[in-house]
Amino acid sequence: MRIEIISTGDEIVTGLVVDTNAAWLSALLLEQGWQVRRRLTVGDNLADLKAALQESASRAEVVLVCGGLGPTADDLTAQAAAEAFGQPLTLFPDWLATMAERYASRGRTMAQSNSKQAWLPRDCEILDNPVGTACGFVVSHPASHGQSRLFFTPGVPFEFKQMVREQILPRLKALAGEETDTELRRFYTFGISESALSDKLDAAPWPASIELGYRSSMPLIELKLIGHGASAADMDAAEARLLGEITPWLVGQGNEEPAQQILSLLGARPLYLQEGESRGALLAMCHPHPGLEASFSHCLPCELDQLTGCGQEPCLTIGSAGPGGVPLLLCADGQRIGQRVKLSHPDPESGRRILAFAALDMLRRHLLGLPVLADYLTLTRTARGQEGARG
């Protein structure tokens, strides 16, 4: 099933508003097994909107259109759809009554301009919006590939997301049946660069039905195996090949963020944090854990042998930066394991996230029974230490 997304609005084209809706929708659809083939952003221009709708409908079985359904003069999406597909704007009295009732229930009188939102393409199907005045709608249009269905939604994020989940996803699943043409498997690495991964993974081609994708999300590199109609055996073979190359730097796989996967290993155990050079980056990664206690100090030592735990376990401590680097200490289950690392990164915030995840990875490896100190390609270790725990 070929899917395209069209986002509308001058505020998006000009960069005044970031198009988070399209990014969220693309990721959600991929989780369902559908990869979006094309995304387009169009300003509030009737001719441009009509052309974009017609072009996407000529290519795609499903077109998802976000924005431009409000009551003001620059909200042109419904008119563009009506003109693009020969379905004149028609008053839908049931939706007009629904809007009036919602205003009345709040003790307010509906503005005359809101009636514009009940004028929709003649043959469309209405999509309910339980939290706003702009209903969505579906237009079907014959195309060379059979039939294109265009789903129109408001651009307000909480209205848009609820409509997608409750109104659109069930319809897409019905269109696709039980089969999905795309399968996604996610893997996360730490301590190796994207270019180094490419050297390992791109030397030989992947099967024609399987694509390997990369996404840098500091401090991690996400790898995606995307199967387009690939068999389970082919996907398993591709995964085995991938893991054979990346396992030393693998820190998580699946749809859950790696930090949350690590925290899940703790179960009900508490976690104590002391942060210096990372300045809260570790806390940001760990804040969902219910048993978390954290503190910050700019006076923590920069030497590993001077760094101490907080007296409770398990405890992660990130010291201050010194000439030899930044010390990281794990105190857990009667052990005190530490290392001092140097990193070179032009962005200080990214550097702090790298330090934070390096500390968190020490905890992960300890909880999994692996050697706590990993060999990273993007961090230089300048000291290490291990002994019985002390306060």
C-alpha positions, 0 to 999 in steps of 0.5 A: 500500500503506497502512502503519501503525506501532505502537510499544509500551512504557510506557518510550516513552509516558512519554518515558523512551526515545526511539522511534528505531526508528519514525523509522528504519523510517519513513525506510527505508520511504520510501526504498523508495517506501512512505510510512507513513500513521500511527504510534501508540505504546501502553503496556503495557496489554492492552486498549489493545494489542488495540484498537490492533492491531484498528484498524490492521488495519481500515485498513492492508494492512501493520501493523508492530508493534515491542516487547513480545516479551520474557519478562517479565510486561509483555511483552504483544504476543503475547497481545494479537495472539492475543486481537485476531485469535482465534488462541489462544497456542500453543507453537511447539516449534521456536522453544523448541528454538532458544532452548535451543540458543543458551543451551547454545552459550554455556554457559548454562541458559535461564531458565524465563521465556524459554519464554514467547517460544515461545508465539505466535498459533496461525496465525502465521508465525515471523520468525527472530531470529539475534541474540536470543531473541525471534522475530518473527512475522506474523499475517494478518487479513481486512479490508474492504480485503482482507487485513491483514498484521501484522509483529511485531518485538522492540524491541531496536534491533539485533535490530529493524533486522536483522529488518526488513532480512532478514525484513520488507523482502523480504516487503513487496517481494513484496507490492507487486510491482515497483511502488511507489506513492510516489517521493521526491526530496530537496533540501537548502538553506542560507542561506534560512529555511523561511518564505522557502521557503514564500513562494516554493513554496507560492503555487501548488498542486502537482499533486494527486499530488505533495506538497512537504514541509519538514524543518528540520535545522539548519543545512539545510532539506530539501525533499521532493518526494513523488509518490503514483502520479505519472508520471515526467513529472509528477515531472520537471516538479515538480522543474524548478519546485522547482529554478527557485526554490531553486537559489541556496541548493541545496547537495545533493540525493539520499539522501546528506547534503550534507556527505558530498556536498561531501567526495566532491568532494575525492576523495583530496585532504586537507582541513585545518581550523582552528576557533575560534568553531565549536568543532568543529562543522566537524570533526563535519561533515567527520570521515568524510573520510580525509585530514582534519587539524583543530585548535582554538584560542580565540586565532584572530583575529576580523578577516578580514585577520588570519586566515591559513591553515595553510600547507597546501591546501585549508584552511578556517579559522573565526576568533573572534567579534568586533564585526563577526562571525566571519571564514571563510577558504578557502585552496585552489589558490593562492587566499585567499578570505574573508568575515566574517559575522554571524548571529543565532540564539538557540541557540549550538550551532545558530549554530556549525553554521551557521558550519561549514556556511557555511565548508564551502559555500565549499569546495563552491562552489570545487570546483564552479567557482562564485563562492565567496561566496554570497548568503544570506538568513539571514547578513549579510556584513560583509566580504569578501576575495580574493587570492593564497594565503599561508601 
